[in-house]
Amino acid sequence: MNLRHLSFPQAPLIKTPPPGPKSRELLDFQAEYEGSAVSYPRGLPMALQRGRGATVEDVDGNIYIDFFGGAAVLNVGHSHPDVVAAALAQVSELTHSLDVPNPARRALVERLLSLLPDPLHKVFFGGPTGSDAVESAVKLAKFNTKRYPLIAFSGGYHGMSAGALSLCSGLSFKEDFLPLIAEVHFCPYAYCYRCPFQKKPESCNLECAHYLEVVLTDPHSGVGRPAAIIVEAIQGEGGSVVPPEDFIAFIRELCHKLEIILIIDEIQTGFGRTGKMFAFQHSGIIPDIVTFSKALGGLGFPISCIAYRKELDTLPPGKHIGTFRGNVVAYAAGRAALDFITDKNLPGHAQQLGGRVIEELKSLEKDSKSVGDIRGAGLMLGVEFVLDRSSKKPAPEVARKVRSLCHKRGLLIEIGGHYFNVARFLPPLVLTEDLADEGVRIFKEAVKEAEDSL
């Protein structure tokens, strides 16, 4: 499959060490007039001008290989011509409709439902962000069950609005804003590299899943019967954590048995990212509610929705609303992106290329003193840095240094994880083998230099 023409022909290309003078001018303007909570330019100091496929160009003419993909938004790449054409055609016709039906909306719903298993037969558009989708899902679960408690997981990330933030485990995100929504309880995720039960995968009996069962069935656990369990089938911000397939399947069966609604958060994993169209398919299960956003908008047009079982469709008219639930341009762009993803089998491409990248990275496990774990599914990959492999003490300073060195060499990555010590790869799914190989080469060089300098 030829995807190389979608990206800039020469990448990487560093004409002036970033940030160049034009970037610095825009960064200074941003620092002066925008809020202090701006974050990404602190780790990747530059100002962007253009994007093509799996590459981007800054205002100083530097061209980078993009292993970040707008935080998993740009699955079909930057400025995809089919999606651009669909968006431009829609702009001249109709751009906003609240929830009044229109042809573009119908086309997206039909395409989305064609990709989902049949029990997920209803779609609801809320506000424009992933947080909005999570809020919609939680409200739907509570309305149907008439119950209040919720179960989430350590390492989970679900958004920044008050309700979604309550479901995030990261204290750095929420500790300055407590209290948030009460009766949210956290259980351990199947993070095998840092198992809270001190088990190894070969000796584990899914203790984390059985612990969840105890929490839900022991009348002295302190946890009331929940309205819903929300979980990422593969964790994103938690550090690209891939659980054993039985973990999600166990939770599905437990929810069936205890009549608890299962919400799978596919905001970051959806639409081919992990090597399947949806990450829950790795476990062979069907959730009750699924949340979508990010790549659904094709090129970053803001949109979110939930898909759910028909029997949950009980909300009265107007019970959940939002002004920007009618982004018609996002509908058109999303439909075009989904067509390309399926026509070109980008999930299969992500699985094949992700496996190649993992194999290329494996040499780091024996050659590097700071690489503790390499993991991932499809093109959602993580490299966890530690001070030493025996103690597994996190090394966030190594991760930050590697990110900076990659940037200077023409590769964009981000960091995340429980301790912000995981280099995360979320490239557009139109990444090609030559760009992937060059990106991995740059990453390896950056790791070696970072280790030598610390």
C-alpha positions in Angstrom: 0.0 0.0 0.0 1.5 3.3 -1.1 1.0 6.0 1.5 4.3 7.8 1.2 2.9 10.5 -1.1 0.7 11.8 1.7 3.8 13.1 3.7 6.5 15.6 2.9 9.1 14.0 0.6 12.0 15.0 2.8 11.7 14.2 6.4 13.2 14.9 8.8 14.8 18.2 7.7 16.3 20.5 10.3 17.3 23.8 8.8 17.8 25.7 12.1 17.9 24.2 15.6 14.4 24.4 17.1 13.0 26.6 18.2 14.0 28.8 15.3 13.6 32.6 15.4 10.1 32.6 13.9 9.0 29.9 16.4 10.5 31.8 19.3 8.6 35.0 18.3 5.3 33.1 18.3 6.2 31.2 21.5 7.0 34.6 23.2 3.6 36.0 22.0 1.8 32.9 23.4 3.6 33.2 26.8 2.6 36.9 27.0 -1.0 36.7 26.0 -2.3 33.1 26.5 -2.9 31.3 29.8 -0.2 29.7 31.9 -1.8 26.3 31.6 -0.5 25.9 28.0 1.6 22.7 28.1 2.7 21.1 24.8 5.0 23.9 23.6 6.9 23.6 26.9 8.1 20.1 26.0 8.1 20.7 22.2 9.1 24.3 21.7 8.1 25.3 18.2 5.3 26.9 16.2 3.8 24.9 13.4 3.0 26.0 9.9 1.9 22.9 7.9 1.2 19.2 8.2 1.2 16.5 5.6 0.5 12.8 6.3 2.9 11.7 9.1 5.1 14.8 8.9 4.8 18.4 10.0 6.7 21.6 9.2 7.3 24.5 11.6 7.4 28.2 10.8 11.2 28.1 10.4 11.0 25.4 7.7 12.0 22.5 9.9 10.3 19.2 8.9 9.6 16.6 11.5 8.4 13.0 11.5 5.3 13.0 13.6 5.1 10.1 16.2 2.5 12.1 18.2 -0.3 12.5 15.7 -2.1 15.3 17.6 -2.5 12.9 20.6 -4.1 10.2 18.4 -6.4 12.6 16.6 -4.8 12.4 13.1 -5.2 8.7 12.3 -5.5 9.5 8.6 -2.6 12.0 8.8 -2.4 15.8 8.5 -4.3 17.4 5.6 -5.5 14.2 4.1 -6.8 15.2 0.6 -10.0 13.2 0.7 -10.9 14.6 4.1 -10.0 18.1 3.2 -12.2 17.9 0.1 -15.1 16.6 2.1 -14.8 19.3 4.7 -14.4 22.1 2.1 -17.5 20.9 0.3 -19.5 20.9 3.5 -18.4 24.3 4.6 -20.1 26.0 1.7 -23.4 24.1 2.4 -24.1 23.9 6.1 -21.8 24.1 9.1 -24.0 23.9 12.2 -27.3 22.3 12.9 -27.6 21.5 16.7 -29.2 18.0 16.5 -31.4 18.7 13.5 -30.8 15.9 11.0 -28.9 16.5 7.8 -27.3 14.2 5.1 -23.8 14.5 6.5 -24.9 13.5 10.0 -26.8 10.5 8.6 -23.8 9.4 6.5 -21.5 9.4 9.5 -24.0 7.6 11.8 -24.5 4.9 9.1 -20.8 4.5 8.6 -20.1 4.3 12.3 -22.8 1.7 12.9 -21.5 -0.4 10.1 -18.2 -0.7 11.9 -19.7 -1.5 15.3 -21.1 -4.9 16.5 -24.9 -5.0 16.1 -26.0 -4.6 19.8 -24.4 -1.2 19.7 -27.3 0.1 17.7 -27.7 3.7 19.0 -25.4 6.8 18.6 -25.7 10.1 20.5 -23.6 13.2 19.8 -22.9 15.5 22.8 -20.3 18.3 23.1 -17.2 18.4 21.0 -14.6 16.8 23.2 -13.8 13.4 24.6 -14.7 14.7 28.1 -18.2 15.4 26.8 -18.5 11.8 25.5 -17.6 10.5 29.0 -20.1 12.8 30.6 -22.8 11.6 28.3 -21.9 7.9 29.0 -22.0 8.4 32.7 -25.3 10.2 32.7 -26.8 7.5 30.5 -25.6 4.8 32.9 -26.8 6.6 36.0 -30.2 7.3 34.4 -30.7 3.7 33.5 -29.6 2.1 36.7 -30.7 4.8 39.2 -27.4 4.2 40.9 -24.7 6.6 41.8 -21.2 5.0 42.4 -18.7 4.5 39.6 -15.7 2.3 39.2 -12.6 3.5 37.4 -9.0 2.3 37.3 -5.5 3.4 38.3 -3.7 4.9 35.3 -7.0 5.8 33.7 -7.5 9.1 31.9 -11.0 10.3 30.7 -10.9 14.0 30.4 -10.7 17.4 32.1 -14.4 18.4 32.8 -15.4 17.9 36.4 -17.2 14.6 35.9 -14.6 13.1 33.6 -11.8 14.4 35.8 -13.3 12.5 38.8 -12.7 9.3 36.8 -9.0 10.1 36.2 -6.6 8.6 38.6 -3.7 11.1 38.1 -3.4 13.3 41.1 -1.4 15.9 39.2 -4.5 16.5 37.1 -7.0 16.8 39.9 -5.5 17.3 43.4 -5.8 21.1 43.2 -9.5 21.0 42.4 -10.8 18.5 45.0 -13.5 17.6 45.9 -15.0 16.5 42.6 -17.8 14.0 42.1 -18.2 11.7 45.1 -18.4 7.9 45.0 -15.9 7.3 42.3 -13.7 4.3 43.4 -10.5 3.1 41.8 -9.2 -0.4 41.3 -5.9 -1.6 40.0 -5.5 -1.9 36.2 -3.6 -4.9 34.7 -0.3 -3.0 34.5 1.9 -6.1 34.4 5.2 -4.2 34.4 4.3 -2.6 37.8 1.9 -5.2 39.2 0.6 -3.9 42.5 0.3 -7.6 43.6 4.0 -8.2 42.9 3.1 -10.9 40.3 4.8 -11.9 37.1 2.6 -12.5 34.0 3.6 -16.2 34.0 2.5 -16.6 37.6 -0.5 -14.2 37.7 -4.0 -15.4 38.1 -5.5 -12.0 37.1 -5.3 -10.9 40.7 -6.3 -7.4 39.7 -9.5 -8.6 38.1 -10.3 -10.9 41.1 -9.7 -8.0 43.4 -12.3 -6.0 41.5 -14.7 -8.8 42.0 -14.1 -8.7 45.7 -14.7 -5.0 45.8 -18.0 -5.4 44.0 -19.3 -8.5 46.0 -18.0 -8.0 49.5 -20.6 -6.2 51.6 -17.8 -4.7 53.6 -15.7 -3.4 50.7 -17.1 0.1 51.3 -18.2 0.4 47.7 -21.9 0.6 46.8 -23.2 -1.2 43.8 -22.0 1.0 40.9 -24.0 2.4 38.0 -21.1 1.7 35.7 -17.5 0.6 35.3 -15.5 2.7 32.9 -12.2 1.4 31.5 -9.8 1.8 28.6 -9.3 -1.4 26.8 -5.7 -0.2 26.4 -4.6 2.7 28.5 -3.3 5.8 26.8 -2.1 8.6 29.1 -1.4 5.9 31.8 1.6 4.9 29.7 0.4 2.8 26.7 -0.5 -0.1 29.0 -1.7 -3.2 27.2 -3.5 -5.6 29.6 -3.8 -9.3 29.2 -6.8 -10.0 26.9 -8.5 -11.9 29.7 -8.6 -8.8 31.9 -11.2 -6.9 29.9 -13.1 -10.1 29.2 -13.3 -10.8 33.0 -14.7 -7.3 33.6 -17.3 -7.8 30.9 -18.4 -11.1 32.4 -18.5 -9.5 35.9 -20.7 -6.7 34.7 -23.1 -9.1 33.1 -23.3 -11.1 36.3 -23.8 -8.1 38.6 -26.0 -6.1 36.1 -23.5 -3.2 35.9 -23.1 -1.1 32.8 -19.7 -1.4 31.1 -18.3 1.7 29.5 -15.3 1.3 27.2 -13.4 4.5 26.6 -12.2 4.4 22.9 -11.4 8.1 22.7 -7.7 7.5 22.1 -7.7 3.9 20.9 -10.6 3.9 18.4 -10.6 3.7 14.6 -7.6 1.5 13.9 -5.1 2.8 16.4 -4.3 -0.5 18.1 -4.4 -2.8 15.1 -8.1 -3.4 15.2 -10.9 -0.9 14.5 -11.7 -0.7 18.2 -9.5 -1.8 21.1 -12.3 -3.8 22.8 -12.2 -6.2 19.9 -8.8 -7.5 21.1 -10.7 -9.1 24.0 -13.6 -10.4 22.0 -16.2 -8.5 24.0 -19.0 -6.0 23.4 -19.4 -3.2 25.8 -22.7 -1.5 26.8 -21.5 2.0 26.0 -18.5 3.2 24.0 -17.1 6.7 24.0 -15.5 8.2 20.8 -13.8 11.5 19.9 -10.3 12.4 18.7 -9.9 10.6 15.3 -13.6 10.6 14.7 -13.3 14.2 13.4 -11.0 13.2 10.6 -8.5 16.1 10.7 -9.1 17.3 14.3 -12.5 18.8 13.7 -14.1 18.7 17.2 -16.7 16.0 17.7 -17.6 13.3 20.1 -20.3 10.7 20.5 -21.3 7.6 22.3 -22.6 4.3 20.9 -24.7 2.1 23.1 -27.1 -0.8 23.3 -30.6 0.0 22.2 -32.2 -0.9 25.5 -30.3 1.9 27.2 -32.0 4.5 25.0 -34.2 6.0 27.7 -33.1 9.6 28.1 -36.1 12.0 27.6 -35.7 14.7 25.0 -33.3 17.5 26.1 -32.0 15.5 29.1 -28.5 15.9 27.7 -27.7 18.8 25.3 -24.8 20.8 24.0 -24.6 23.7 21.5 -21.8 22.2 19.4 -23.3 18.7 19.1 -24.1 19.7 15.5 -20.7 20.2 13.9 -21.7 19.3 10.3 -18.1 19.8 9.0 -16.9 17.3 11.5 -19.6 14.8 10.3 -18.4 15.1 6.7 -14.8 14.9 7.6 -15.3 12.0 9.9 -17.2 10.0 7.3 -14.4 10.6 4.7 -11.8 9.6 7.3 -13.7 6.4 8.2 -14.0 5.5 4.5 -10.2 5.8 4.0 -9.5 3.9 7.2 -11.6 1.0 6.1 -10.8 1.1 2.4 -7.1 1.0 3.0 -7.3 -1.3 6.0 -5.4 1.1 8.3 -6.0 -1.2 11.3 -4.1 -4.0 9.6 -1.4 -1.6 8.5 -1.1 -0.3 12.1 -0.7 -3.8 13.4 1.9 -4.8 10.9 3.9 -1.6 11.2 3.6 -1.5 14.9 5.0 -5.0 15.2 7.9 -3.9 13.0 8.6 -0.8 15.3 8.4 -3.0 18.4 11.0 -5.4 16.9 13.3 -2.5 16.0 13.0 -1.1 19.5 13.8 -4.5 21.2 17.5 -3.9 20.8 17.2 -1.1 23.4 16.2 -3.7 26.0 19.6 -5.3 25.9 21.7 -2.3 24.9 20.1 0.4 27.1 20.5 0.7 30.9 17.4 2.9 31.3 14.8 1.2 29.1 12.7 -0.9 31.5 9.8 -2.0 29.2 8.7 -1.8 25.6 5.0 -2.4 24.9 2.1 -1.5 22.7 -0.5 -2.6 20.3 -0.7 -1.4 16.7 0.6 2.1 16.5 0.0 2.9 20.2 3.4 2.2 21.7 5.3 3.0 24.9 8.9 2.9 26.1 9.2 3.1 29.9 12.4 4.6 31.4 13.8 3.6 34.8 16.9 4.4 36.7 17.7 0.7 37.0 15.9 -2.4 35.9 16.0 -4.2 39.2 14.2 -1.5 41.3 12.2 -0.1 38.3 12.5 3.3 39.9 11.0 5.7 37.4 13.3 8.0 35.4 11.1 10.9 34.1 14.2 13.0 33.6 15.4 10.5 31.0 12.0 10.6 29.2 12.1 14.4 29.1 15.7 14.4 27.8 14.8 11.9 25.1 11.8 13.9 24.0 14.0 17.0 23.7 16.7 15.3 21.8 14.3 13.7 19.4 12.7 17.1 18.7 16.1 18.6 17.9 16.8 15.7 15.5 13.4 16.0 13.7 11.1 13.5 15.5 8.1 14.4 17.6 7.1 12.2 20.6 5.3 12.8 23.8 5.7 11.4 27.3 3.1 10.1 29.8 2.6 7.3 32.2 2.1 7.1 36.0 5.4 8.9 36.6 5.7 10.7 33.2 8.5 8.4 32.4 7.1 6.7 29.3 7.9 7.8 25.8 4.7 7.4 23.8 4.3 6.9 20.1 0.9 7.8 18.5 1.8 8.4 14.9 -0.7 8.9 12.1 -1.7 5.5 10.8 -0.5 6.6 7.4 3.1 6.3 8.7 5.2 4.4 6.2 8.0 1.9 6.8 10.8 4.3 5.8 9.5 7.1 8.1 9.0 4.6 10.9 12.5 3.2 10.5 14.0 6.7 10.5 12.0 7.7 13.5 13.2 4.6 15.4 16.8 5.4 14.4 16.5 8.9 15.8 14.8 7.6 19.0 17.6 5.1 19.6 20.2 7.8 19.1 18.4 10.1 21.5 18.2 7.4 24.2 21.9 6.7 24.0 22.8 10.4 24.2 20.4 11.0 27.1 21.9 8.1 29.0 25.4 9.3 28.4 24.5 12.8 29.6 22.8 11.9 32.8 
